[in-house]
Amino acid sequence: MGKKEKEHRKKVAKRNETIKVQQKKLRNAQEEFLKKLIEREREAGKFDNNVMESPAMSPDLGMGPLI
């Protein structure tokens, strides 16, 4: 392996490490945003489990497969 190949591998490894760090920061920021959003929604009362199920969405378990 020549000197240029070693230098290139070193540059690529450094670039890949930088990309990994940026992706990790982005994931952490997204997680933090979602946590804050969920907390605001919870405080606003949107997680009170008052979900009304429509008949179209509930499966009819009394019937078998229709052929």
C-alpha positions in Angstrom: 0.0 0.0 0.0 1.5 3.3 -1.1 1.7 6.5 0.8 -1.1 8.1 -1.1 -3.5 5.2 -0.4 -2.7 5.5 3.3 -3.4 9.2 3.3 -6.6 8.6 1.4 -7.8 6.0 3.8 -7.0 8.3 6.7 -9.1 11.1 5.1 -12.0 8.8 4.4 -12.0 7.4 8.0 -11.9 11.0 9.3 -14.8 12.0 7.0 -16.8 8.9 8.0 -16.3 9.6 11.7 -17.5 13.2 11.2 -20.6 12.0 9.4 -21.3 9.5 12.2 -21.0 12.3 14.8 -23.3 14.6 12.8 -25.9 11.8 12.4 -25.8 11.1 16.1 -26.3 14.8 16.9 -29.3 14.9 14.5 -30.9 11.7 16.0 -30.5 13.2 19.5 -32.0 16.5 18.4 -35.0 14.6 16.8 -35.5 12.5 20.0 -35.4 15.6 22.2 -37.9 17.4 19.9 -40.3 14.4 20.0 -40.0 14.1 23.8 -40.9 17.7 24.2 -43.7 17.5 21.7 -45.2 14.5 23.5 -44.9 16.2 26.8 -46.7 19.3 25.5 -49.4 17.1 24.0 -49.7 15.2 27.3 -50.0 18.4 29.2 -52.7 19.6 26.8 -54.7 16.4 27.5 -54.4 14.8 24.2 -53.3 11.5 25.7 -56.4 10.9 27.9 -57.3 7.6 26.2 -60.6 8.9 25.1 -60.3 7.4 21.7 -63.6 6.6 19.9 -63.4 3.7 17.6 -65.3 3.9 14.4 -67.1 0.7 13.2 -65.2 0.8 10.0 -61.9 0.6 11.8 -62.8 -2.2 14.2 -62.6 -5.7 12.8 -65.6 -7.9 13.0 -64.3 -10.9 14.9 -67.6 -12.8 14.6 -67.2 -13.6 11.0 -64.7 -15.9 9.3 -62.9 -15.3 6.0 -65.1 -14.5 3.1 -64.5 -16.7 0.1 
